[in-house]
Structures are given as C-alpha cells and as structure tokens.
Amino acid sequence: MSITTVTHINLRGNAREALEFYQRVFGGDLVAIPHAEDPGQVLWGQVTSPAGFHVMAFDVPPSQPWSRGENPFFVSVRGTDTEEVSGYWKRLAEGSTVVVDLAPSQWSPLYGMVTDRFGVTWVLDVA
C-alpha cells in the first residue's frame, strides 16, 4: 500500500493547453478525459514524467463558480488500495464539507472531494 500527493490545478477552458505546455516543459505522458457534454473541456487530465513530475488539471464547468486565482488548486491523494483510501476519506471528511461523495468515477474505481475546515480542498482516488 502506498499513496502519492499531487497538485490538481483548476482552470476554465484551457486545461488541455496547460497540460500540453507542462508536457513540453517536463516531458512525459499526457492523459486528458473530455467532458461528456463538452468534449472541448477536460473533465480530468494529468501529465506524468519519468523524472517524477506530476500535475493534474481540469476545466471547471460553467455551472460552477470560478474566478482565476480563487481556489486555484486541489491537493490530490491517490492510492492503490480502496480500503486505505476509504480510511483516509473517512477521517478527512470528519467535520469537513463533502463536495463529491466517495464513489466510482469515469477515471477511477473510487473518487471523492472534500473541503476541510481549513479551506483546503482534497481529492482522494484510487489509481
């Protein structure tokens, strides 16, 4: 069992462009899953390089408030064991605001989002 943490940046309309830029800078592999309703928008994406660089990004949907520089990132905790990730989720969600319930998603067997009492938004998922 192990987990990793990575910065997950929140953009509006240019997540693919940002991910392509980071891939040019750091090298590695780019994955971008489009929104079902708007394939031009990124639902979830990441760049990972053999050197250890890793960043995730997505396009905040128009239905959600977004202002450049406000809530610009999430802290993503990714693990390989559903039990381990579920345990972190349970403890982290205590006294926090659940944004997305921990459940299967398009890109992960288990995914959830929570904002803790300090205002930090955490994304937990299983790789």
N, C-alpha and C positions, 0 to 999 in steps of 0.2 A: 504494500500500500504506500502510495505517495501522492502528494499534491504539489501543484505549482500555482504561483500567483502571477498575474499579468495585467497590465493596464489595458482597459477596454475603453476606447475613445468614442464619444457621442458626437455625431455630425449631422448635418441636414443637407442631403442631396449630393454630397461629394465624398462619401466614404470609399467608393471604389477608386476614385482619383487619389485619395490619401494613401490607401493601401498599395496602389501601384507605385506611388512615389517612394514609400518606405521600402518596397521590394527593390526598386532601383538603387536605393541608398545602401541597404543592408544585405541584399541578395536573398535567396531562399525561395520558399514556396508561398504562393498566394491562393487562398480559397475565399470565394465570395458567393454566398447564397442569396439570391434575389428575393424581394418581397413578392408574394403571390399576386397581390393586387397591382403592384407597380414594379415590373421586372428591372426597371432602371435604377431602383433603390436597393441598397444592401440590407438584408434582414440580419445577417451575421457574416462577418469576414475576419480573416486573420492573415498575418504574414509571420512565418517562422523560418529562421535561418539555421544552418548547421553550426554557426558561431555562437548560437544561444539567444539571438534577438527574437522577440515575440511580442506582437501587438495585435489586439483585436479592435474591430470598429464596426459601427452600423450607422444607418441613416435613421434618425429619429423620425417617426411617421408624422405627417402633418396634423393628425388628430391629437398629438401630444404637444404640450408646450415645449418650446426650445428657444433659447437665446444664447448666441455664441458666447462662450466663456462662463456660462452658468451651468453647473453640473456637467462639466466637460468630459468626465471620465467615470468609469466604474472600476472597482477592484474585482478582478475575476479570480475565483479559486476553482481550479479544475483538478479532479482526481480520477482514479481508475476504478474505485470501489464504491458502489452505491451506498453501502452501509456507512462507510466512513464519511462520505459527502453528506448523507442524510443526518448524521450525528452533528456535523458542523452546522448544518442548516438549522436544526432544532435549537441548538444553543445560541446561534447568532440571531435567530428570529425572535427570541425571547425579549419582550419589551421593545421590539422594532416594528416598523411598518412593512408588511409584506406587499411588494409591488406585483410580483408574479409568483403564484404558488409553485412549489417544487413538484414538477411533473415532467413527463416525456415532452420533447420538442422535436422540430424538424432535424436538428443537427446533433441532438444529444439524447441518450436514454433517460437523462434526468437533468432538469434545468430549473432554476428559480432565481428570483431577485428580491432583495430586501434592503431597506434603508435603516441603518441602525440609529440609536438615539443621539449619535454624534453628527448625524447628517451624511455619513458615508454610505454610498450605495454599493452593495456587494452582489455579484453574480456568482452563483455556485452551479457547477455542472459536472457531469461525468463524461470523460473523453470517449 
